[in-house]
Amino acid sequence: MVLRRLLRLYIHLNQVYHNSDDLVLLADSNEDLQVMLDAVHGFCRKFRIQLNVKKTEVVVFGKKGTNHSAIYYNGRKIKEV
């Protein structure tokens, strides 16, 4: 399932590469989101695009107080809101 999402993400990134500067990733788990974000990092590195981590945020939907791990982009922790 994650591989299918990664393929769709890569296709989407190729389509919006020149047209947009916003991106939304949806995942069922922190692990899936981290894999997707790592793929975004690989894409950005390949095409020499810089993602502004200061403007990047993670929103968690679910039961309040549920324990989950932090999300990172290129080793930098992403702010959770």
N, C-alpha and C positions, 0 to 999 in steps of 0.2 A: 504494500500500500504506500509506503514512504517512497519507494522508487518511482511509482506512478506519479506521485505528487511532485517529486523532483523533476521528472521529465516535463510535466505541465508547467512547472515553475520556470525551467530553462527556456521552454518555448515562449512563455509569456515575457520573460526578460528580453529575449531577442526581439519580440514584437514591439515592446515599449521603449527599447533602448534609446531611441532618438526623440521620443514624444512625451516623456513624462519624467518627473523626478519624485514621484510618490509610489510606494509599494506597500501592499498589505499582505501579510502571510497569516494563514489560519492553520492551526495544528491541533490534533487531539491530545497531545502530550508535550511536555517540555522537551523530551528527547527528540520527537519529530520536529519541533520548532528549531531546535539547535542544529539538526541535520540540514534543514531547509536554509537556515541562516548561513551555515557554512558553505552551502552551494551558492548562495548569493555572493558571499565573499569571493569564492573562486571565480564567478562570472565577472565581478567588479575588478578583480586583479587581472584577469585575462584582457579586459577591454580598457584597463587603466581608468576606472571610475572610482572616485572616492565617496564612500558613504559617511555622512556626518553623524557619528555616534551620539553627539550631544543632542541631536534632534530626533533620535531614534528612541522609541518607547515600546514596552511590552505591556499588554493589557491581558489579565487573566480573568476568565469567566468561570464561575463555579462557586462552590461553597466557600464562604469566608473562613479564613483560618486554616485552609488546606495547605499542607506543607508541599512546597515545590522548589526545585533548584533554580538558581540564577541562570540567565541566558547571556551569552557572550558573543561579541562580534570581534574577530581578530584579536582575542585575548582581553578585550575591554568589556566590562560588565555593562549591560544595557539597563537603563532605568525602568523600573516597574511602576506603573501608575494605576 
